[in-house]
Amino acid sequence: MRELLTIALEQQGMTVVSAASGTQALAELVREGVDLMLCDLSLPDMDGDVLLTRIRNEQSGPPAIAISGYRI
């Protein structure tokens, strides 16, 4: 899904920074400034809620949209 969203957003002319894990996302946010973050609630190394909380607490991060492929 991450790769599909990357392709779709790039086709709309957006610059996309993609990360496969929460740890990688934190590193990319430090390296690249972003305007909006799409975050899956299920990440391989941490819960998406934990990632969003860390970003808000540590660096007043960008606006975020949480997504999930699971039914809640």
N, C-alpha and C positions, 0 to 999 in steps of 0.2 A: 504494500500500500504506500509506503514511504517513497519508493521509486516512482510509482504511478503519479502521486501528488507532485513530486518534483518535476516530472515531465510536463504535466498539465499546467503547472504554475509558470514554468519557463516558457512554454508556448504562448502564454499570455503576456510575456515580456518582463516577468519578474525575475529578480536575482534570488536564487535559492541556496541556502546553506543547509545541508542535510547531516543528520547525526543518527547513528544506529543504536546509541545507548544514552542513558542519562549522563554518564561520565563524559562521553564525547560531546554531548550537547553543552555541558558546562564549559568545557574547553573551547568550543566554537564560539560561545557567547562572549568569552573573554577576548578571543582573537578577532571576531567579526561583530560589528554592531548590527543589530537586526531591528526591524520596525515592528514585526509581528512574529509570534511563535505559535506553531501548531505542535501540540504535544500529545502523544498517545498515553493513555492512562496505564498501559501495560508495557513496561520496558524490560529488557533482559537483565539489567543490573540494579534497578531501583523502581519504585512505584512512581508513576507520573505525578501524583499529588506531592510526593516528597521532592521531586525535582522542581516543581513550580513553587513550592514553599521556600526551598533553598534559594532559588533565583530572586524571589521577592525579598527575602530577608538579607541576602548578601549584597545585592546590587540594584535593587529597585528595577527589576528587569522589564522587558517590553510587555505590551499587552499579549495575552495568551488565549488560545482556544484549545480546550482539552477535547480529544476525540477518543473513541474506543470502538473496537470491532465486536465487543462483547455486549450482550443484552444485560441491562442492569435491572 
